[in-house]
C-alpha cells in the first residue's frame, strides 16, 4: 500500500475551553511525512532486529546494548540482562552523558566507587562519586547556613496536588493544564510553633476557595518553601489568570519562594540519593522515620487519578470519606517532610 502523506492529530496546547468544546480548535493536524521518511529505514531495521530476537530459541543473558546507555534509556529488562551491575552504579551519577558511560564501561567500571581518580566529571558528579567512595555525604554547611539564614519567618512549607486532563473539564482551562485541587501548608513560626492548614476540594471547580483559605492562613508575610518550586510557581501563575482577584497574593508567594530542593542539587550530595534530588529519594536518607510506604496514596499521579474518579464519575462506588482521608494524609506528609528536612539542615549548620 502506497502512503502519500502521513499526519498526526494532537491537542492544541493553546486551546482554552469556552462554553462548548470546539473540536477543530481543540485538535490540530500536523503533516509529519518528511520526518517519517527520514527515519523509515532505521525503524524498519529495528523492527527486523526485534523480530529476529523474539524468534531466537536461546537468548544470551550476559548483557544488552542498554549497558552503553544512560539510565533513562534503559529497557525494562535491564536488570535481568545485566545482573552484575551493582547498587550505586555509574548509571546513577547525576546527568552523566552516554559518552562518559561508554568510557567507564570500556574500562570495566560499573560501580560508582570504581570510577578512576581524575576521571573527568563535573563538580556535582565528582562530589557524588566521592560520597560513594567514602560512604558519607558531601555537605557545604557554610553555604547551607547562609541560605537558610536569609529566610524570613514565618516559613510556609506548602505543596499542591493537581488535576489535569486532555480535554479540559472547566471553562478557562487548557489541555493538560494542572489545576490545584488540594493544598497542605505547615507554617513554622520564629518561636518554633508549627501550625497546619489543609484544603481538599470536593468537586471539579476553580480553586477560588482553596486560594482564599491559603491567604487567610498565611497572609502576605514570610517565606513560602516548596520542593521543585517551578511547579508550584507555574500553578500560581496559571491561577493569577484564572482568578485575577487573587493575583496580588499569588504574586507575593512567587516573589517570596525558596526551593528547598536546590540545596540537594549542589550543597548536600549523598550517593544514597541515587543521583536524584527528588524528595522521594532524599527523605528516606535524611529522615528515615518518615515514609510514604504505608500510605494508601503513594504519589501525585495516584492522587490525581483517585481524586478525578471520585469527583467526576457519577457511578463512583468508593468510600469518599476514606479516600479524602488518604489524600489528606499524603499531601500532609509532603509538607511535613519538608519541615523535618529543614530541621535536619538546621542541625548540621
Backbone torsions as a table, in degrees:
resi	resn	phi	psi	omega
1	UNK	NA	126.0	177.7
2	UNK	-85.4	133.5	177.3
3	UNK	-116.7	118.6	-176.3
4	UNK	-85.7	-36.8	-179.1
5	UNK	-139.8	146.3	177.7
6	UNK	-125.7	128.9	179.6
7	UNK	-132.5	156.7	172.2
8	UNK	-122.3	147.8	175.6
9	UNK	-105.4	124.2	179.7
10	UNK	-137.1	169.4	-178.6
11	UNK	-73.3	143.7	173.2
12	UNK	-84.4	108.3	-174.5
13	UNK	-65.0	-17.3	-179.2
14	UNK	-95.2	-1.3	179.5
15	UNK	-68.2	134.6	176.7
16	UNK	-117.8	123.2	-176.9
17	UNK	-64.1	132.8	172.9
18	UNK	-107.7	-147.5	-177.7
19	UNK	-61.5	-43.4	177.9
20	UNK	-121.7	157.6	173.4
21	UNK	-78.8	123.2	177.7
22	UNK	-103.4	104.0	-169.4
23	UNK	-58.6	-43.6	-176.3
24	UNK	-73.4	-7.9	172.5
25	UNK	-99.4	-32.8	178.1
26	UNK	-68.2	-35.6	-175.3
27	UNK	-109.1	146.8	176.1
28	UNK	-124.6	144.4	176.9
29	UNK	-109.0	124.7	-176.7
30	UNK	-122.3	126.8	177.8
31	UNK	-77.2	120.7	-179.1
32	UNK	-120.5	23.4	-176.5
33	UNK	-55.8	-48.3	-178.4
34	UNK	-63.0	-40.9	-179.6
35	UNK	-64.2	-41.0	179.7
36	UNK	-67.3	-43.9	179.5
37	UNK	-59.6	-34.1	-177.4
38	UNK	-67.6	-28.9	-176.9
39	UNK	-112.4	3.3	-173.5
40	UNK	-56.3	-51.6	-176.1
41	UNK	-63.9	-37.1	178.5
42	UNK	-63.5	-44.2	-179.5
43	UNK	-65.2	-41.2	178.5
44	UNK	-59.4	-44.5	179.3
45	UNK	-64.3	-38.6	178.8
46	UNK	-67.5	-36.9	177.0
47	UNK	-64.0	-43.5	178.6
48	UNK	-63.1	-42.1	179.6
49	UNK	-64.0	-40.5	178.9
50	UNK	-65.6	-40.9	179.3
51	UNK	-64.1	-41.5	178.0
52	UNK	-61.5	-43.2	179.9
53	UNK	-62.9	-45.3	-178.3
54	UNK	-61.8	-35.2	-175.5
55	UNK	-86.6	1.1	177.5
56	UNK	-71.1	142.6	177.0
57	UNK	-79.8	-27.3	-177.9
58	UNK	-137.3	129.2	179.5
59	UNK	-106.3	143.8	173.3
60	UNK	-83.0	120.6	-174.4
61	UNK	-96.5	5.4	-172.5
62	UNK	-69.0	-36.4	-178.8
63	UNK	-168.1	174.4	174.4
64	UNK	-141.7	169.9	-175.2
65	UNK	-64.9	-18.0	178.8
66	UNK	-63.0	-15.9	179.1
67	UNK	-57.6	-26.1	-178.4
68	UNK	-100.7	13.6	-178.8
69	UNK	-115.1	161.8	176.4
70	UNK	-73.1	162.7	-172.8
71	UNK	-56.0	-40.2	-177.0
72	UNK	-67.9	-14.3	-179.8
73	UNK	-106.4	10.3	177.7
74	UNK	-73.2	146.1	176.1
75	UNK	-75.8	166.2	-178.4
76	UNK	-64.1	-21.2	-177.2
77	UNK	-98.7	14.9	-174.2
78	UNK	-55.9	-48.3	-177.2
79	UNK	-64.9	-30.8	179.9
80	UNK	-70.1	-45.0	-177.9
81	UNK	-81.1	-15.6	-176.8
82	UNK	-129.0	56.3	-175.0
83	UNK	-64.4	-16.3	-178.4
84	UNK	-81.8	-10.1	-179.2
85	UNK	-70.3	123.9	-175.1
86	UNK	-80.4	169.1	168.3
87	UNK	-63.3	154.2	-178.6
88	UNK	54.5	56.2	-177.1
89	UNK	-87.6	174.6	179.0
90	UNK	-63.0	-23.4	-179.3
91	UNK	-69.2	-16.3	-179.3
92	UNK	-90.8	-3.4	176.8
93	UNK	-65.7	123.8	-172.7
94	UNK	-56.6	126.5	175.3
95	UNK	55.9	30.6	177.8
96	UNK	-70.8	140.5	-176.6
97	UNK	-82.6	160.0	178.3
98	UNK	-64.2	-31.5	178.1
99	UNK	-63.0	-45.0	179.7
100	UNK	-66.5	-38.6	176.6
101	UNK	-57.7	-47.5	-179.4
102	UNK	-59.9	-42.4	-179.9
103	UNK	-63.1	-41.2	-178.9
104	UNK	-70.3	-41.5	179.2
105	UNK	-63.4	-41.1	179.7
106	UNK	-63.3	-24.3	177.9
107	UNK	-98.5	18.1	177.8
108	UNK	59.9	33.3	178.0
109	UNK	-106.2	117.3	179.0
110	UNK	-121.1	-23.7	-178.8
111	UNK	-95.2	147.4	179.3
112	UNK	-61.0	-28.6	-178.3
113	UNK	-82.0	-6.3	179.1
114	UNK	-96.1	-4.4	-178.2
115	UNK	-59.8	124.1	-175.7
116	UNK	-61.4	143.5	175.9
117	UNK	-62.5	131.7	-178.9
118	UNK	91.7	-5.8	177.2
119	UNK	-62.2	134.2	-171.9
120	UNK	-72.5	111.7	175.9
121	UNK	-137.0	161.6	175.6
122	UNK	-77.0	176.2	-172.6
123	UNK	-59.7	-47.6	-178.2
124	UNK	-66.0	-39.5	178.1
125	UNK	-63.8	-40.7	178.8
126	UNK	-64.0	-38.2	177.8
127	UNK	-64.7	-39.1	179.5
128	UNK	-64.4	-42.9	177.6
129	UNK	-62.9	-44.5	179.1
130	UNK	-60.9	-40.7	178.0
131	UNK	-60.6	-42.0	179.4
132	UNK	-66.8	-41.5	-179.0
133	UNK	-63.6	-42.8	-176.0
134	UNK	-95.8	-2.7	178.7
135	UNK	53.9	46.3	175.6
136	UNK	-154.2	157.3	-179.5
137	UNK	-72.1	148.6	173.8
138	UNK	-103.5	109.5	-170.1
139	UNK	-121.5	126.8	173.6
140	UNK	-93.5	80.5	-171.4
141	UNK	-64.2	-35.3	-179.3
142	UNK	-66.1	-42.9	179.6
143	UNK	-67.6	-40.8	177.8
144	UNK	-62.1	-45.1	179.8
145	UNK	-58.3	-43.4	-179.3
146	UNK	-64.8	-42.0	-178.2
147	UNK	-67.1	-41.9	-179.1
148	UNK	-71.5	-32.5	-179.2
149	UNK	-65.5	-26.7	-178.1
150	UNK	-80.0	-5.7	-179.6
151	UNK	-77.2	138.6	-179.0
152	UNK	-98.1	126.6	177.0
153	UNK	-75.6	155.1	-3.4
154	UNK	-72.2	155.7	179.1
155	UNK	-100.3	121.4	-178.3
156	UNK	-105.3	101.8	176.6
157	UNK	-84.2	114.2	-173.0
158	UNK	-134.4	156.4	-177.0
159	UNK	-152.3	135.7	175.1
160	UNK	-100.6	148.3	159.5
161	UNK	-109.9	140.0	-172.0
162	UNK	-130.0	157.8	177.1
163	UNK	-117.8	138.7	177.0
164	UNK	-142.4	145.9	178.6
165	UNK	-144.3	153.6	-179.0
166	UNK	-61.2	-46.5	176.1
167	UNK	-100.4	116.1	-175.9
168	UNK	-56.6	139.8	179.7
169	UNK	-90.4	-21.6	-175.0
170	UNK	-123.4	149.6	174.7
171	UNK	-63.0	141.4	178.6
172	UNK	87.4	6.4	-177.2
173	UNK	-115.1	145.0	180.0
174	UNK	-95.6	163.0	174.7
175	UNK	-57.5	134.0	178.0
176	UNK	61.8	14.6	177.3
177	UNK	-76.1	130.5	-176.7
178	UNK	-79.4	123.4	-179.4
179	UNK	-112.6	116.4	179.0
180	UNK	-60.8	130.6	174.7
181	UNK	-119.4	-6.3	-176.7
182	UNK	-151.7	145.5	175.1
183	UNK	-143.0	145.4	171.5
184	UNK	-128.1	135.1	178.4
185	UNK	-133.6	123.9	168.1
186	UNK	-106.5	120.0	-179.9
187	UNK	-106.0	123.2	179.0
188	UNK	-104.3	117.9	179.4
189	UNK	-85.3	164.7	-176.0
190	UNK	-64.8	-25.8	179.1
191	UNK	-83.4	3.1	178.1
192	UNK	95.1	-6.5	179.4
193	UNK	-69.4	135.6	-179.9
194	UNK	-117.7	123.3	178.8
195	UNK	-123.9	157.8	-172.4
196	UNK	-130.3	142.1	173.5
197	UNK	-131.5	140.9	175.5
198	UNK	-144.8	150.1	178.7
199	UNK	-146.3	133.1	179.3
200	UNK	-133.8	116.9	-179.5
201	UNK	-67.9	145.4	179.7
202	UNK	-109.5	9.0	174.4
203	UNK	-156.3	164.3	-179.7
204	UNK	-77.7	109.6	-179.3
205	UNK	-158.7	167.8	174.9
206	UNK	-63.5	144.1	-173.8
207	UNK	-79.8	44.2	-178.3
208	UNK	-63.9	-50.5	-178.5
209	UNK	-67.3	-32.7	177.7
210	UNK	-60.4	-48.7	-178.8
211	UNK	-68.8	-37.1	177.1
212	UNK	-59.4	-43.9	178.5
213	UNK	-63.1	-40.7	177.0
214	UNK	-60.5	-48.0	-176.6
215	UNK	-63.6	-41.7	179.4
216	UNK	-64.5	-32.3	-177.1
217	UNK	-79.9	-44.1	-172.8
218	UNK	-96.8	-27.4	-169.1
219	UNK	58.5	-178.6	177.5
220	UNK	-94.2	74.0	-178.5
221	UNK	-153.3	154.9	175.5
222	UNK	78.9	-165.9	-177.1
223	UNK	-115.2	136.8	176.5
224	UNK	-99.6	126.8	-175.2
225	UNK	-117.3	127.9	176.1
226	UNK	-137.4	174.2	-179.8
227	UNK	-112.7	123.2	-171.5
228	UNK	61.8	63.1	-168.0
229	UNK	-61.8	-21.1	-179.5
230	UNK	-58.9	-30.9	179.4
231	UNK	-68.1	-52.9	179.3
232	UNK	-62.3	-39.8	178.7
233	UNK	-60.7	-40.7	178.7
234	UNK	-65.1	-40.4	177.9
235	UNK	-64.2	-38.8	178.7
236	UNK	-64.5	-40.0	177.7
237	UNK	-65.1	-39.4	176.5
238	UNK	-60.3	-45.3	-176.6
239	UNK	-71.1	-24.0	174.2
240	UNK	-59.7	-36.9	179.7
241	UNK	-79.8	-38.4	180.0
242	UNK	-71.9	-37.0	-174.0
243	UNK	-129.2	72.4	-174.0
244	UNK	-59.2	-23.4	178.5
245	UNK	-71.1	-12.4	176.0
246	UNK	-103.9	5.2	-172.5
247	UNK	-59.5	-39.8	-177.6
248	UNK	-63.7	-44.2	179.9
249	UNK	-66.1	-45.4	-178.7
250	UNK	-66.5	-34.0	175.0
251	UNK	-64.8	-41.4	177.8
252	UNK	-58.4	-45.1	-180.0
253	UNK	-56.7	-51.4	-176.8
254	UNK	-63.4	-33.3	-178.6
255	UNK	-80.5	-11.4	-179.2
256	UNK	-126.7	39.5	-178.3
257	UNK	-101.8	139.9	173.5
258	UNK	-121.4	128.9	-179.0
259	UNK	-93.8	106.2	-177.3
260	UNK	-65.3	-27.1	179.9
261	UNK	-61.5	-31.6	-175.3
262	UNK	-57.5	-33.1	179.3
263	UNK	-60.7	-34.6	-175.6
264	UNK	-89.6	7.0	173.2
265	UNK	-94.0	-31.2	-175.2
266	UNK	-132.7	-34.4	-169.3
267	UNK	-100.2	-13.9	179.2
268	UNK	-139.6	96.7	-176.4
269	UNK	-111.5	125.8	179.2
270	UNK	-136.3	125.9	-178.1
271	UNK	-57.7	-23.8	-179.2
272	UNK	-73.4	-7.5	173.4
273	UNK	-78.5	-5.1	179.4
274	UNK	58.9	36.6	176.2
275	UNK	74.8	15.3	-177.4
276	UNK	-122.1	153.7	173.0
277	UNK	-111.4	13.5	177.0
278	UNK	-62.5	142.2	179.5
279	UNK	-61.9	-28.0	178.9
280	UNK	-68.2	-24.3	177.1
281	UNK	-92.2	-34.8	-176.6
282	UNK	-75.7	-43.3	-173.2
283	UNK	-56.6	-47.7	-178.0
284	UNK	-61.6	-24.3	179.9
285	UNK	-85.9	-45.8	-176.3
286	UNK	-78.3	-41.8	-176.8
287	UNK	-133.0	73.6	-175.7
288	UNK	-63.1	-14.9	179.8
289	UNK	-74.1	-16.6	177.7
290	UNK	-102.1	136.7	-177.1
291	UNK	-150.1	144.3	174.4
292	UNK	-88.3	-9.2	-169.9
293	UNK	-58.9	-35.2	-175.6
294	UNK	-90.8	-0.4	-178.7
295	UNK	-82.2	146.7	176.3
296	UNK	-69.9	-37.2	175.3
297	UNK	-99.3	121.8	-170.4
298	UNK	-101.4	-24.9	-177.1
299	UNK	-157.8	176.2	-176.2
300	UNK	-64.1	-35.7	179.6
301	UNK	-64.7	-41.3	177.5
302	UNK	-65.4	-37.9	178.5
303	UNK	-63.8	-45.9	178.5
304	UNK	-57.6	-50.2	-177.1
305	UNK	-64.1	-44.8	-177.8
306	UNK	-64.7	-48.0	-179.1
307	UNK	-65.5	-42.4	-179.6
308	UNK	-58.1	-46.3	178.9
309	UNK	-64.6	-37.1	-176.7
310	UNK	-66.4	-39.1	-173.8
311	UNK	-96.7	-16.4	-175.8
312	UNK	-103.3	-41.4	-174.1
313	UNK	-75.5	113.5	-179.9
314	UNK	-67.1	-18.4	-179.7
315	UNK	-101.6	15.0	-179.2
316	UNK	-61.0	128.0	-174.1
317	UNK	-112.5	6.2	-179.4
318	UNK	-73.3	167.4	177.8
319	UNK	-81.9	99.0	-173.7
320	UNK	-63.1	-37.1	-179.9
321	UNK	-63.3	-43.1	-179.7
322	UNK	-69.0	-38.5	179.5
323	UNK	-65.6	-41.9	176.4
324	UNK	-58.0	-42.1	179.5
325	UNK	-59.6	-45.2	-178.6
326	UNK	-66.7	-40.0	178.9
327	UNK	-64.4	-41.7	179.2
328	UNK	-65.5	-39.8	179.1
329	UNK	-62.2	-42.6	-178.1
330	UNK	-64.4	-50.4	-177.2
331	UNK	-66.5	-35.8	178.4
332	UNK	-63.8	-38.2	179.3
333	UNK	-66.2	-36.0	178.0
334	UNK	-56.1	-46.1	-177.5
335	UNK	-79.9	-33.4	176.0
336	UNK	-65.0	-34.6	177.2
337	UNK	-60.6	-41.8	178.6
338	UNK	-64.8	-39.9	177.9
339	UNK	-59.9	-46.7	-177.6
340	UNK	-67.1	-38.6	178.0
341	UNK	-66.0	-42.5	176.2
342	UNK	-58.2	-43.7	-180.0
343	UNK	-61.7	-41.4	178.1
344	UNK	-63.5	-39.9	179.1
345	UNK	-64.7	-38.1	176.7
346	UNK	-61.7	-35.3	-177.4
347	UNK	-70.8	-26.8	-177.5
348	UNK	-89.1	-7.5	-177.0
349	UNK	-97.7	NA	NA
